[in-house]
Amino acid sequence: MATTLQNRNNESPMNVSSKGLRTWTERVSDCFWFLFSLVLFVVLGPFSGPVALIVLCKLGLEESVHAEPESIVMRN
């Protein structure tokens, strides 16, 4: 699971009350998305493993039309 950190800077003029409201809604939104992602991870986590293994096996069995690059051998 990847986590992204952002720094949000708004350069538009705001009065004090709207800035406080915006900060509060951003906190609530961040908490909601964190909890929602955590619940989905916990609920779907055990079921995603077998699906990922099946997909990897099927991809490994398919014939590739692309040629693989030659390996690099380093000699001293």
N, C-alpha and C positions, 0 to 999 in steps of 0.2 A: 504494500500500500504506500503510495507516494504522498508526501505532504509538501504543500507549497506555502511559503511565507510571503506576504505582500506588505508593502507600506503604502497606504492610501493617503494621498495629499490632494485636497481640493483647493484650488486657488480662487474659487468664487467667493465673494463676500457673503458672510452669513451672520445673523445676529446670534446672541448667546443662547436663546431658547431653542432655536432650530439646530444649533450645533450639539447641544446636549441630547436632543431627541435623536439626531442622526447617530451619535455615539452609542446611545442605548439600543437602537434598532440594529446597528451593526453587531453589537455584542450578542443580542438575542439571536440574530441570524447565524452568527458563527457557532454559537452553542447548539442551535438546532441542527445545522449541517454536520457538526461533529458527532452528535448523538445519533443522528440518522445513519451516518456512515458506519459508526461503531456497531449499531444494531444490525445493519445489513451484513457487515463483516462477520459478526458472531453467528447470525442465523444461517447465512449462505456459505460460510467458510468450509465446513465439513463436506458440503456437496460440490464445491468447486474443484476439489482435488481430483476425484475420479474423472470428471469431465475434462480437465486439463490433460490428464494422462491419456485418455482416449484420443483426444485431438493430436497430441504429440505422436502417438503410435501411428495414427492414420497419415499424418504428414510424413513420417519416416518411411512408410510403405509406398507412398506415391512416387512415381518416377519423375525426376526433375528434368525439364527441358533445358535448363541452364547448365553450362559446364562449370565445374568447380575449379577454382584457381589452383595452380600447382603449388606444392609446399615449398617453402624456402629452406634450403639446407645451408647452414653456415659452417664453413670449413676454416680452420686456423692454419 
